[in-house]
């Protein structure tokens, strides 16, 4: 049933989506209510649980719920650490990582824009991406390839 600006809603989940030239925002919610005010107009409220963005081909979900991390098996993935530094990197395969600590500015080759990631971010880098990493705060992360 459409609600809140025509968003499609199921009983248990709602997905809101907005897109700009360089990035996309996705919101998921588990709680949505629709009502009519006294003049018959619809209004709704949504309790957002997570927000994911995509910028320059890099997908970032900030502070995903522990249930999602458990479902993905993140805590069983290998770990990688890096002190503050700058270096080039190419992803030979898709990589998904979860940052436990740190702060990084990632700049894809050929772009003047950067993406900042940090502790609590679940990040997906596409296969074939070449970029520069500028690690300003030491990184400790879990990662999964493929």
Secondary structure as GFF3:
##gff-version 3
##sequence-region A 1 146
A	DSSP	beta_strand	2	3	.	.	.	ID=ss1
A	DSSP	beta_strand	7	8	.	.	.	ID=ss2
A	DSSP	beta_strand	14	19	.	.	.	ID=ss3
A	DSSP	beta_strand	23	36	.	.	.	ID=ss4
A	DSSP	beta_strand	42	55	.	.	.	ID=ss5
A	DSSP	beta_strand	58	62	.	.	.	ID=ss6
A	DSSP	alpha_helix	66	72	.	.	.	ID=ss7
A	DSSP	three_ten_helix	74	76	.	.	.	ID=ss8
A	DSSP	beta_strand	78	82	.	.	.	ID=ss9
A	DSSP	beta_strand	85	90	.	.	.	ID=ss10
A	DSSP	beta_strand	95	108	.	.	.	ID=ss11
A	DSSP	beta_strand	115	118	.	.	.	ID=ss12
A	DSSP	beta_strand	121	125	.	.	.	ID=ss13
A	DSSP	beta_strand	130	145	.	.	.	ID=ss14
###
